[in-house]
Amino acid sequence: MKRLIVALLVGGAIFGAVFAAAAALNVDAGFLQAGSDDTLVCDADGVQIFYQDGWSSALDDFAITGVVVAGIDDTCDGKLVEVVLTDVNGNWLASGATTIPVVGNATVDTSPDVLASAVYDVHVIIR
């Protein structure tokens, strides 16, 4: 019984020390968003997505070659927009990034080209 009490006390002391050290860290990563979120850092009402397709000689078929991100708020101008295409299991298929233009939509070329039937979801990150 003594061993159990000593083990619990030592475990509690180690946990307390680790927790105190982590609490003392000054970490500021800025804005970080993941998953589905309608509240963006510079665009509160979200964006619209349109796929670009074309002939892919690598796939010898029509494929998604890019994504047009439309409806971006003016406060996002000049920021970086990143796009990731994923399959039904959430696995990465293709990605790309570009700077948001002052006028018009952001056209993001994705690489590699992927068949439209393989794409299940698109993730957009503005930073």
Secondary structure, DSSP 8 states (H G I E B T S, - for coil): -HHHHHHHHHHHHHHHHHHHHHHH----------SS-S--SS-TT--EEEEEEEEETTTTEEEEEEEEEE---GGGTTSEEEEEEE-TT--EEEEEEEE--SSS-EEEEEEEEE-GGG--EEEEEE-
